[in-house]
Amino acid sequence: MEEFTKFVRGGILGPIKKWGTKWSLWPVHLVTACCGAELAHAFACGYDGERIGALNYGIARQTNLIIVEGAITRKMARVLRITWEQMPDPKFVIVMGACGLNGGIFWNGYNLVKPSEVVPVEFFIPGCPPTPEALLRGIRQLQIKLDKGVAENSLTFSEIALEKGKKPKVLPVSPKVVSNAPSIVVAVKKAVDWEFGKQLCDRLKAIGRAVITAKNRIALKVEVENLRSAAMKLKDLGFDHVKSVNVIDVPNEGKFIVEFLISSYSVKELMPVLVNLYTEISRKEPKISSLSDIFPSADYLEREMQDFFGVNFVGNPWKGKFILAPDTPEFPLRKDFKLEAESYVGD
Amino acid sequence: MIDEILATLMNVFRSNSMQIPLIQPIVDYLMQIPLINILVALILWRPFFAVVIMPGLAVLLLYLLYIVWFERKLTARIQWRVGPLEVARPIRGAIQALADGLRYFFQEAIVHRDAHRPYFVQLPILAFIPILLPIAFIPAGNAVGIKTPYAIQLIVAFLALIPITIIAIGWASNNRFAFVGSVREALMYVAYEIPFIIAVISMIYLYGSGDPYVAVEKQSLVPGAILNPIAFLVFLITMLMATSRLPFEIPEADQEIAFGPFVEYSGMLFGLVMVLAYEKLYIMTLLFVILFLGGWNGFYFEPLGDLNAPLCLFIKTVVVISIIAIVRSMYARYRIDQTLRYSFSWLIAFSMVALGIGVVLGWIL
């Protein structure tokens, strides 16, 4: 932040403050991704960042520089801000890597935040990941900035005149493509040599339409209103837990497919068996009864699906965000979800 | 009236002043200037010289600058790095600690909302009292602050006060890491203090007195380290424990509990608490040199006169501390239970053996 630079350079004691701060930039490193390995290299025997007075320190209270390494998610943004506010003034931030710059490989992700929106950043170090030389160059640039009072690019590029008639380069479009007619088939029948499965299928026929999809895998389709009774019957058969709850978004047909993958820990012959109990619900009014009272392990999985798709599991007491940060835009895994597009203002 | 007071003071200072032939011409010249002469006489007054100049505060500051740099440089060399360098290339970055200190000095000192404000701010300064008081009793040849035959006992007693201030610092911080650190400090305090005191008592028995002059005089032929090697070892290990250096850096383990009692300190206050352990190390090493390494016995150069003894003591101390600094980069950290078990079994047993040796040798000598 400019006022910190001004403070460090100003006053009668300015030269002393400047000298002390310049040669004692102790970074607290906020590692969220692979750039941490490069930072470790920059401070190990190969490059030795301690030469220029930078000593890695784990505790925010006693340092004056944050090096943000990697992508900052919505939840991590809070941590970054807390770390920044814990540090005593004057303090500086250097952001390392493409993810912190503009998203990098996570560009256009719903859960990504730019560090520059959370804390005032002094320098960005581009690269994926940047080399240790680049990181040390970033710290050197901060020292030079404290020395001169102005920030300068450490590299200057020669200008190239635009050729006439050639289109300027545009940003890449989002890789998220919505197909008009995706073929989503949950139950594909497959002939397998599995005697027990055939017996099980006969028993399950009373509940819904049972199909063997592979060895030890059975898909069982039920109507929405029969879901609870089907789950009760499965419980009576010896199935005792839900391994996973999935939602598949099919926007062109206006429906969600909700899958409960049910298996057993208590009955020996049912242990390898995985029953995919699935049903279809309307996309406009996504309501389905919860199975968390029958299979307690479904509870957290249902909450997660509530976060991602906005499917309302009636009977699950949880309301609001569970895994995602509170300020995440609604239902990010729906196929028609669109991020607020970035707009570039100026020539 | 003022003239009389000044004349009396001059008499007091001149009657007990350091005789250093090397700088005698300069002193003689400065003595002719009014008002400056009383300052010079004060500085050369033996009690003042011992407490404030050498082996007291002035060289303590020099030592702090040196040891922080030396430790970082040594650790760097052991890890195949260069260490602090670019801050002052011609002197191999020797003023790195000064840069860090200045940065701390001009940083914001945060006093957080949950802290007990008066204690949180006062205690780092209060902690200096038990650090500085022993300096008044540590003699170096003719330069001595307060001369007493119970000097060694007094130094040990004041050293025992330091952990109490550290525990109080942790309490005033009101932080979970600080709390864990304080409890560890308290456990360590009990663990090292008993063998440490027994080792010192064994040496007092051996020399037959708690007077450093007697101790140093009796070591004129054979140093105490050879007279009672087990007490020497026990003192060395308890010194590492008392100053929380690796392998016993348990109260301040920064990878586990984020600097323990000092986690909430920032700015100048952290600068004050960070040097506590180094200062304690300095005092304990002075005592160590007096008890085991012959104190100020050593070289004697005619031009230095009275300065010989303090200089010799200081050089010995710094050499011992520099050797101890190697330990930091060579050993991993013990767990608290390992340290306590070791301390309450082996260390106390060794100190008892040392006490036996001390009593027997004291009786023979």
Interface residues (C-beta under 8 A of the other chain):
Chain A: V8 L13 I16 K17 W19 G20 T21 K22 W23 S24 A44 C45 D48 E50 R51 I52 G53 L55 G58 I59 R61 Q62 N64 M87 P88 D89 P90
Chain B: R72 A76 Q79 W80 R81 V82 G83 P84 L85 E86 V87 G93 Q96 L98 A99 D100 G101 L102 R103 F105 F106 Q107 E108 A109 I110 D254 Q255 A258 F259 V263 E264 Y265 S266 G267 F270
